[in-house]
Amino acid sequence: MSLQFSYLSVYDGKRFCMGAYESGHPDEYNARELIAADEYFSKMVDSLGDRANIMVDHYDFDTGTGKDELAEKSHFAIIRDYDDLVLGTNCCEFIYRDDVEQGEHLVFP
């Protein structure tokens, strides 16, 4: 089984403003719909106006066999917990693991 997820982030042209995990691999159209539907994302994008840049990174995590149940249970919470556990160690964040393959990288104003 492969777990597909994405990370949507908003930049103001100079620095990161906010981001969130999303299930699946949304394209630009779907990402715009997700942002418009989310109160915090839409407020951030509206406040930045023309300076707002949206980035969407797609990822695939090969769960292998026997890990399906774990992958289906609140996988974003698991990813955040994993990142918290490796903070300050020599281990990499979840999205940089060898068993996570990055797919598309979208950027649009």
C-alpha positions in Angstrom: 0.0 0.0 0.0 1.1 3.5 -0.7 0.0 6.4 1.4 -0.4 9.6 -0.8 -0.3 12.9 0.9 0.7 16.5 0.2 1.9 19.6 2.1 0.3 22.9 1.1 2.2 26.0 2.2 1.9 29.7 1.8 4.8 32.1 1.4 4.8 35.8 1.2 7.6 35.9 -1.3 10.3 36.0 1.4 9.3 33.6 4.2 7.1 30.8 5.1 3.7 31.9 6.5 1.7 28.7 7.2 1.3 25.2 6.0 -0.8 22.0 6.4 -0.9 18.4 5.4 -3.6 17.2 3.0 -4.7 13.8 1.9 -4.0 12.8 -1.7 -2.3 14.8 -4.5 -4.4 17.9 -5.2 -3.6 19.8 -8.4 -3.7 23.6 -8.6 -7.4 23.8 -9.0 -8.1 21.5 -6.0 -5.5 23.3 -3.9 -7.3 26.6 -4.6 -10.6 25.0 -3.5 -9.0 23.6 -0.3 -7.5 27.0 0.5 -10.8 28.8 -0.2 -12.7 26.4 2.1 -10.2 26.7 5.0 -10.8 29.8 7.2 -7.2 30.2 8.2 -5.7 29.6 4.8 -8.1 31.9 3.0 -7.5 34.7 5.5 -3.7 34.4 5.2 -3.9 34.4 1.4 -6.3 37.3 1.3 -4.1 39.3 3.7 -1.0 38.7 1.6 -2.8 39.6 -1.7 -0.5 39.6 -4.7 2.5 38.6 -2.5 0.9 35.2 -1.7 2.6 32.2 -3.2 1.1 28.7 -2.8 3.3 25.6 -2.9 2.1 22.1 -3.0 4.5 19.1 -2.5 3.2 15.6 -3.2 4.6 12.6 -1.4 4.1 8.8 -1.5 4.9 6.7 1.6 5.3 3.0 0.8 3.8 1.4 3.8 4.7 -2.1 2.7 2.8 -5.1 3.8 1.3 -5.4 7.3 1.4 -1.6 7.9 -2.0 -0.7 6.3 -3.9 -0.3 9.6 -1.2 2.1 11.0 -1.1 4.1 7.8 -4.9 4.6 7.9 -5.0 5.9 11.4 -4.6 9.6 11.5 -1.4 9.6 9.5 -0.8 13.3 9.7 -0.7 13.1 13.5 1.8 10.3 13.2 3.9 12.3 10.8 3.9 15.3 13.2 4.7 13.1 16.1 7.6 11.5 14.2 9.0 14.9 13.3 8.8 15.9 17.0 10.6 12.8 18.1 13.5 13.3 15.7 13.9 17.0 16.4 17.4 17.6 17.7 18.7 14.3 16.6 20.7 13.1 13.5 17.5 11.6 12.1 15.7 13.3 9.2 12.1 14.6 9.1 9.5 12.2 7.9 9.3 13.6 4.3 13.0 13.1 3.9 13.0 9.4 4.8 14.2 6.8 2.2 10.7 5.2 2.0 9.0 8.5 1.2 9.1 9.5 -2.4 8.5 13.1 -3.4 6.3 13.6 -6.4 5.2 16.9 -8.0 6.1 20.3 -6.6 3.6 23.0 -7.6 4.0 26.7 -7.1 1.4 29.3 -8.1 0.4 32.8 -7.2 
